[in-house]
Amino acid sequence: MKTPPAPARTLPAIDNDNRAYWTGGEHGRLMICRCGHCGYYVHPPVPFCPQCESSDVAPEPVSGRGRIASFTVNHKVWVPGLAAPYVLALVALDEQEDVRLVCNITHCDPDAVRFDMPVVVWFENHEDLWVPFFRPVEQAA
Amino acid sequence: MTTYAEKNTAITGVGMSEVSRGATKSALALTVDAAMAAIRDAGLTRAEIDGIATWPGEQANASGFSAVGCAALQDALRLKVGWYAGGGEAPGQYGAVFNAIGAIAAGLCRNALIFRTMYEATARKTAFANSLLKTGERQSGPFAWYAPYYTYAASLQQALFFNLYVHKSGIRPEQVAQVPINQRRNAGLNPNAVYRTPITLEDYLASPLIATPLRLYDCDVPCDGAVAIIVSRMDVARTLRNPPVRIEAIGSSMQYRNSWTQLDALDTQAQPKVAEMMWSRTDLRPADVDIAQLYDGFTYHTLNWLENFGFCERYGAKDFIEGGRRIALEGELPVNTGGGALSGGRLHAYGAVHEACTQLWGRGGARQVKGDPQVCATSTAGGPLAGAMLLVRD
């Protein structure tokens, strides 16, 4: 019996606000919108700062590091070929706690994922996009 | 003194179609059954219905999530209305009720027919209707942020938030289990419930893990069915056959960021502010509440609402429901007395309103709460959208 291939990942529709987020990975950069006036990170991206009302808001690279704000270990095989268990998570960026990114946590046993675990971004190319994923930060030996 | 518009309205009739895991009737036929039952229950005629509302309005897709809208029902019943509304951007499923309260206050109608139709059981026999992802299509809107990450269903997406609640509250699976066990017991006494066979703690613990911490028995049951209620202006309500179930107070606010991922409080969701608003519009207090019909799309919503309404302290639900005695039909606060969506069927918060009125009118039969309950707190939804109502029978 043939193993069905992993299901295709559904990709987001791209517009002028979110393009940098979904394409910055081509150059290894996680791009988050930031206010040029007060420094507040605006996510989801929109060219308006809710802190200071400035329109001087543009994507800029961040560290790509964050902590797991919450997560779930999915066990159900929703479609043929889906490799379970896998981890769906919300990562709070180190730069600003209320920038929370949906992702899968990879390179790690799902049962080893913990709240507040430090993680770092990596990217996978799908069609014209570079999808951000996160993996645990390697512990120093 | 501020006058709140909801205090000039009351529920005067309710109706429910047959509810099943696969109907022979169409979604519209079920809706007609529920609507005519509600109109007759109120002692009204079709000619006296002058407003109509639903949530979220007709969705012409295969999901069964909202197969019937105002237009289809208006035409089927040949209603002549002064006002109608169906739309999803509202404080949860009760948005249709809150809109009707405004319409009555504005003089647009006197007797509003409000309904919710689900046809998800049939839909799922033919398609993976639960999927939040559209294969082969690029995803737009807020859900695009989840799209590439195999977020196939609401249970998986919402487990993200429930897991944090478990982490912060320290609740154990044996405690959570009291919610579905209690509701299945209540459903056993409700002839219209979908699942009526009792379940035990062992059954709960043995039910498949969907996404931690959610097990199968934490999830509501997709069904085919419709509920209708009549909301009338108070002076009209007092002339009708049922004692008015007054809408004493509502909570409809959006005080937090309207985003699942950026909510101020990821684990308690938007409900605390909504409950706070409801209590700010009444002199009644949590101790005055006789019964509660709390949203149970997932068990964790019910736990959240117990805390958010103030029936127990924050993260105190685990102790409140321990052993299941307080929330049982004989307990100090009977919860989801007809089986709720977990066992009665996912009628999406309108099953809860129907059950509230059933109890307040003393029609509960074998599941009737003793002591003539008069005050019911009811709630809907979670995440960034939520609504609450306090209902009081005259």
Boltz contact constraints between the chains, C-beta under 6 A:
constraints:
  - contact:
      token1: [A, 9]
      token2: [B, 148]
      max_distance: 6.0
  - contact:
      token1: [A, 10]
      token2: [B, 133]
      max_distance: 6.0
  - contact:
      token1: [A, 10]
      token2: [B, 139]
      max_distance: 6.0
  - contact:
      token1: [A, 10]
      token2: [B, 147]
      max_distance: 6.0
  - contact:
      token1: [A, 11]
      token2: [B, 138]
      max_distance: 6.0
  - contact:
      token1: [A, 11]
      token2: [B, 148]
      max_distance: 6.0
  - contact:
      token1: [A, 12]
      token2: [B, 139]
      max_distance: 6.0
  - contact:
      token1: [A, 12]
      token2: [B, 144]
      max_distance: 6.0
  - contact:
      token1: [A, 12]
      token2: [B, 147]
      max_distance: 6.0
  - contact:
      token1: [A, 13]
      token2: [B, 138]
      max_distance: 6.0
  - contact:
      token1: [A, 13]
      token2: [B, 140]
      max_distance: 6.0
  - contact:
      token1: [A, 70]
      token2: [B, 160]
      max_distance: 6.0
  - contact:
      token1: [A, 70]
      token2: [B, 163]
      max_distance: 6.0
  - contact:
      token1: [A, 70]
      token2: [B, 164]
      max_distance: 6.0
  - contact:
      token1: [A, 70]
      token2: [B, 266]
      max_distance: 6.0
  - contact:
      token1: [A, 72]
      token2: [B, 159]
      max_distance: 6.0
  - contact:
      token1: [A, 72]
      token2: [B, 160]
      max_distance: 6.0
  - contact:
      token1: [A, 72]
      token2: [B, 163]
      max_distance: 6.0
  - contact:
      token1: [A, 72]
      token2: [B, 211]
      max_distance: 6.0
  - contact:
      token1: [A, 72]
      token2: [B, 212]
      max_distance: 6.0
  - contact:
      token1: [A, 73]
      token2: [B, 212]
      max_distance: 6.0
  - contact:
      token1: [A, 74]
      token2: [B, 156]
      max_distance: 6.0
  - contact:
      token1: [A, 74]
      token2: [B, 211]
      max_distance: 6.0
  - contact:
      token1: [A, 75]
      token2: [B, 209]
      max_distance: 6.0
  - contact:
      token1: [A, 76]
      token2: [B, 210]
      max_distance: 6.0
  - contact:
      token1: [A, 78]
      token2: [B, 152]
      max_distance: 6.0
  - contact:
      token1: [A, 88]
      token2: [B, 149]
      max_distance: 6.0
  - contact:
      token1: [A, 90]
      token2: [B, 160]
      max_distance: 6.0
  - contact:
      token1: [A, 90]
      token2: [B, 261]
      max_distance: 6.0
  - contact:
      token1: [A, 100]
      token2: [B, 261]
      max_distance: 6.0
  - contact:
      token1: [A, 100]
      token2: [B, 262]
      max_distance: 6.0
  - contact:
      token1: [A, 102]
      token2: [B, 145]
      max_distance: 6.0
  - contact:
      token1: [A, 102]
      token2: [B, 146]
      max_distance: 6.0
  - contact:
      token1: [A, 102]
      token2: [B, 149]
      max_distance: 6.0
  - contact:
      token1: [A, 104]
      token2: [B, 149]
      max_distance: 6.0
  - contact:
      token1: [A, 115]
      token2: [B, 167]
      max_distance: 6.0
  - contact:
      token1: [A, 131]
      token2: [B, 148]
      max_distance: 6.0
